[in-house]
Amino acid sequence: MSRVAAITGTISPVLLAALLSSAALAHNGPPAAISDDGVDIAIRMAWDGRYRTGHFTEVAASWLATQGGEFSFALDDGESTVTRHAVARKHQPQHVALAFMPAPGRAPTARLTLPGGRVVERVLDVHAVNGGIGIVVDAAGPIGSDEVAASSDTLPITRQGYDSVGQIMIDTAALTRMSQPQLNALEAYLADCGTIVLAGAGGKGLRDSMASITGCGGRTLYLDGEARPGDQRLPLPGGQQLRPLLPDVESHRVSALSVAFVAFFVTLLLAAAAPRRRWPLVAVVLLGTAGVPMAARTTGAPTAIASWAEKDAGDRSARFSMRIRKLPVLTDSMDDIELPLPVGVGLPRGGPAGLQVEVGADGMAQTLRVGGRTPRPITVDFDFTGTFPVSPTLQLAQNATAQPVIRHAGQQDSPPSWLVWDDRIHAIPSLHPGATWTPDPASTDVLPDGALRSLLRTRNTGPALLIPTLPLDPAQTGAGSLTNGWLLVRYPEDLS
């Protein structure tokens, strides 16, 4: 049988990554691709290879550069545009990738602007899945000879029908439209180590039944949580809004460098005053040689991270944004930055032209590599966005007198946090496991930082908890808590 897998209905936009490095991810099968005078634009399914860690889609452009210079690759989903800038080297193969999650009712547009101004543009739409994802180009039909668009009516009715299928993706609502033989074949495929991606919020009973199937290691990946009708979530704070939360950049080598430069200029003056003596000239050469690498190292600075996440009470995932600031070295070498982030979060957005950015994943760790050549030391900001599982341990309830009560359900002492209640902010002390806390007048109007008030955005939106960590679930994300992050948990007005 030909390689067949299907998706029907609409995929809910659960995880939006900003940029990614395809080398760090696992893909099954070749992507479908389209070409325009040597430029290939491909789209494919990808994930980090762990159980229930999420799903996203990679759009990549590849070509052989006929001229060098800056280029850009943008993805516009109708609401926002993500762009990556880089520099192409003449006569060298080029590859650039973005990650996205298809949004209901919209087909994203991929736009590659080559050096010299030539633009290659494609309208993309998910149509069929099997290792790669079929593309609809300007609604002309699916592209890719090894991928067949299939509806639920054409899915196999026997286990043998899935023999050549590496993975299958299907909207959970389509499960209710499948015949019993089709369901039996799908369940047998999953029990035989198959991988199925369940997208959407429909067909909950069949979805749970499918997820309970166990075999020799078959995996079920969830794409939960379609947007609720009337959901008016505020947009996450952008990178510029997170800037006030970044600490001042400090360099621990400035003093040593200052001493070296003072000694350099003193010996330079001595050499000028005594031109016939060799030792001042030798000292000038030695100090100058030592000062150059020291100056290069000083252009680096401790990584500064500001992260922000928001979730509604009861949700298992939080929307996440982060800004990272780093001063890159002025060489072509790559500087590693260890990030306690979920593996597969992808490349960040941001960075000037000429800066190289890579992301690598090794087990449960992720590394951001930054390098390039800039005319002067500069502050580079990167923005990450996404949606990740979180497990906050502080819980908000209401007592018999309609007063807020905080209960700590974790296994370790909680960090000092804040309660937003009736447009007032109350400081919550560190709580022991199982402890409860109720605010009193002495705790009112205490802010962790004045810059946070503009980020809270809780006026007229009900009570909220502000927790100074991002409690990522290591089992699902490969990362622990970000102690330099903030998690805002919103609650409804009526807690009863």
Protein Blocks (a to p, Z undefined) as FASTA:
>chain_A
ZZddddehjdddfbccfbdcfklpccedjaddddeehiacddddddehiahibpcddddd
ddddfbgcdddddddehjaccdddddddehiacdddddddddehiacddddddehhiacd
dddddfbdehiacddeehiapedjkbccddfklgcfbfklmmmpmbdcddfklmmmpcfk
lmmmmmmmmmnopacddedjehklmmmmmmmpccehpacdddehiadehiacdcdddfkl
mmmmpccdddfklmmmmmmmmmmmmmmmmmmmmmmbmklmmmmmmmmmmmmmmmmmmmpc
cddddddddddehiabdcddddddddddfbfbdcdddddddehkbpaeeddehiacdddd
ehjaccdddedddfbdcddddddddddddddfbdcdddfkopacdddfbfbdcdddddde
ehiacddddddehiacdddfklgoiafbfklmmmnopghnapadddfbdcddfklnopac
dfkbccdddddfblZZ
